[in-house]
């Protein structure tokens, strides 16, 4: 049976390898998520701007007199 310290080091090494693999795999996904989120935010702001302009235009065209 291996020494307990060697077993613990092997577990730590395996865990470090797993963390490194996950960090590499998630890097592309994180970048993609940031880009998609930014595009959706720009689209939402543009939509709100268009709707606000149409509502203000309609409100200004109402004749109260």
N, C-alpha and C positions, 0 to 999 in steps of 0.2 A: 504494500500500500504506500502511495507517495506521501511525502511529508506534508502536513497541513498547510505550511507556509507556501509550498510549491503549488498546492491545489488553489489556494487563495489567489496567488499571482496569476495562475492560468485563468481563473474566473475573471479577474480584473482585466487581463489582456483581451479575453473574448468580449467583455462588455465594452471596452474601448474600441475594438474593431467594429462592433455593432453601432456604436455612437457615430463613428467616422462614416460608416456606410450610409446611415440615415441622414447625416448632415449633407453629404454629397447628393443624395437622391432628392432631398427637399429643396436644394438650392434653386434648381430650375423651376420648380413648382412655385416657390415663393416669388421669384421674379415675374413669372407669368401672372400670378395672382395680383401683384402690385400694378402691373400694366393694365390688366383687365379692369381692375377697380378704378384706376385713374380714368380710363376711357368711359366707364359708366358714369363717373362723377361729372365729366365734361358733358356727356350727353344729357344728363339730368339738369345741369345748370343751363344748357342751351334751351332745353324744352321749357323750363320755368321762365326763361327770358322771353321766349316767343309767346307763351301764354299770357304773361304779364303785359307785353306790348299790345296784344290783341284786346285784352280786357280794358286797358287804359284807353286805347283808341276808341273802343265802343262806348266807354263811359264819357269820353270827351265829345263824342258825336251826339249825345242826347241833348235835345233842345228843351230847355225848361221854360221857355217863354212863349 
